[in-house]
Amino acid sequence: MLILVFTAFVLIAVTIVIHGFGTTSWLNYLVKRQTLADGSIRPAKRLGILICTALVLISLHIIEILAWALTYWFVLPVGELHDLESAFYFSAVTFTTLGYGDITLNSDWRILSGLEAIDGILLIGWTTAFLFAVLQRTWNRPGDNNKTPK
């Protein structure tokens, strides 16, 4: 069991690095390329930035789900998951905490799926906060950046 917990912690660290690198890279791009001198987002680009931000964040989650799926595929005994597509599907359902239950791991391995669900909750929360921050920034009008709401 300790090896499984260690494996899960390594994967959680890897997915946090993926998410951290992805979100900070995207934020740097937005700040350098899509903002005006006063820090506001160019009005004509607002909707496009929101759409692209959502797609970037979803792409990060797909990569993170794939990391878990590849681990399942290589670590689990042969026959536990039929193919890589099954591993990816199981990982996606687990990561999002949807939990259909149509594919389950046997009791020796299920600790991995529980820890993946915790990882998914954490990273989806991060994504929500990041997307909300970008959305707030698109609502700001030029000159509103230093004003606090009353």
Secondary structure in CASP SS format (residue, H / E / C, confidence):
PFRMAT SS
TARGET T0000
AUTHOR 0000-0000-0000
METHOD secondary structure of the structure
MODEL  1
M C 1.00
L H 1.00
I H 1.00
L H 1.00
V H 1.00
F H 1.00
T H 1.00
A H 1.00
F H 1.00
V H 1.00
L H 1.00
I H 1.00
A H 1.00
V H 1.00
T H 1.00
I H 1.00
V H 1.00
I H 1.00
H H 1.00
G H 1.00
F H 1.00
G H 1.00
T H 1.00
T H 1.00
S H 1.00
W H 1.00
L H 1.00
N H 1.00
Y H 1.00
L H 1.00
V H 1.00
K H 1.00
R H 1.00
Q C 1.00
T E 1.00
L C 1.00
A C 1.00
D C 1.00
G C 1.00
S C 1.00
I E 1.00
R C 1.00
P H 1.00
A H 1.00
K H 1.00
R H 1.00
L H 1.00
G H 1.00
I H 1.00
L H 1.00
I H 1.00
C H 1.00
T H 1.00
A H 1.00
L H 1.00
V H 1.00
L H 1.00
I H 1.00
S H 1.00
L H 1.00
H H 1.00
I H 1.00
I H 1.00
E H 1.00
I H 1.00
L H 1.00
A H 1.00
W H 1.00
A H 1.00
L H 1.00
T H 1.00
Y H 1.00
W H 1.00
F H 1.00
V H 1.00
L C 1.00
P C 1.00
V C 1.00
G C 1.00
E C 1.00
L C 1.00
H C 1.00
D C 1.00
L H 1.00
E H 1.00
S H 1.00
A H 1.00
F H 1.00
Y H 1.00
F H 1.00
S H 1.00
A H 1.00
V H 1.00
T H 1.00
F H 1.00
T C 1.00
T C 1.00
L C 1.00
G C 1.00
Y C 1.00
G C 1.00
D C 1.00
I C 1.00
T C 1.00
L C 1.00
N C 1.00
S C 1.00
D C 1.00
W C 1.00
R H 1.00
I H 1.00
L H 1.00
S H 1.00
G H 1.00
L H 1.00
E H 1.00
A H 1.00
I H 1.00
D H 1.00
G H 1.00
I H 1.00
L H 1.00
L H 1.00
I H 1.00
G H 1.00
W H 1.00
T H 1.00
T H 1.00
A H 1.00
F H 1.00
L H 1.00
F H 1.00
A H 1.00
V H 1.00
L H 1.00
Q H 1.00
R H 1.00
T H 1.00
W H 1.00
N C 1.00
R C 1.00
P C 1.00
G C 1.00
D C 1.00
N C 1.00
N C 1.00
K C 1.00
T C 1.00
P C 1.00
K C 1.00
END
